[in-house]
Amino acid sequence: MRVVERPSPNHDARPGAADMLILHYTGMPSAEEALARLCDPAAKVSAHYTIDETGTVYAHVPEERRAWHAGVSFWAGEKNVNGRSIGIELVNPGHEFGYRPFPAPQITALIELSKGILNRHAIPARHVLGHSDVAPARKTDPGELFPWQHLAEQGVGLWPMPRDTPGEDAATLLRRFGYGVPPDVDVPLAAVVTAFQRHFRPSCIDGVADAECLRILAGLCGR
């Protein structure tokens, strides 16, 4: 894994330990544009790392510092997701500029980098998340083409084994797993279901919590 130092000035003190890993796509036309923005003090955004499509890793912010990547977000009752997370950006044009699959060298580098992060920090598998998981009303990244199942098979994150539901509704199961749902957050439930589907049921993303979604959620909550 090739690591290039590309420091960003956009960070501050972390209020506590990191226990989340948040994955993003850059959503910009080119890698250089994304890197420039993440390192621009006027932009006031950053991540700890960016990985380009060749697998090169750019290090922006030390892991012990808080990077500014999650924005307004929520997970498991926590609103200060930046303060508790490490953020990795993956170079990809995103849905606005021509969303495409993530190349194998990029994913290989991501797995290696993520395993190192997980060894250095107490991050449970259920806290390896996408930006859309913690900000479902605003974000769609890293999106439905991201290979979450492959990462989980390599020891990064969680992939569900569906099971019979305990008779609970979608909102209850989503909240139990960690998603912010009304009235805890001002986000339509359909947007939260859509984010869940992008991550855990990308074959059908319609915002409807059908029986398959409930069984997947039950499996996640049971892990």
Number of C-alpha atoms within 10 A of each C-alpha: 13 10 15 14 11 16 17 24 16 23 21 13 10 16 13 12 15 22 18 24 27 24 27 26 25 25 22 19 15 14 19 12 11 23 25 13 18 28 20 15 14 10 11 16 19 29 31 26 29 30 28 25 18 15 21 17 24 21 19 24 25 15 20 17 22 26 29 22 25 26 15 13 21 22 20 15 13 14 16 15 27 27 23 22 31 31 28 28 28 27 26 27 18 21 15 9 12 11 16 14 12 18 13 12 16 19 21 16 21 26 18 13 17 21 15 11 16 19 9 11 17 13 20 14 18 17 20 23 22 28 26 26 30 26 24 26 19 14 18 22 27 30 24 21 15 21 15 23 16 15 19 16 11 13 15 23 21 21 21 18 13 17 16 13 19 10 9 10 12 23 18 12 22 22 17 16 19 18 25 28 23 13 9 11 14 10 16 15 22 17 21 27 24 24 30 24 23 26 24 21 16 18 10 13 17 15 17 16 21 11 12 14 20 23 21 23 27 25 19 21 19 13 12
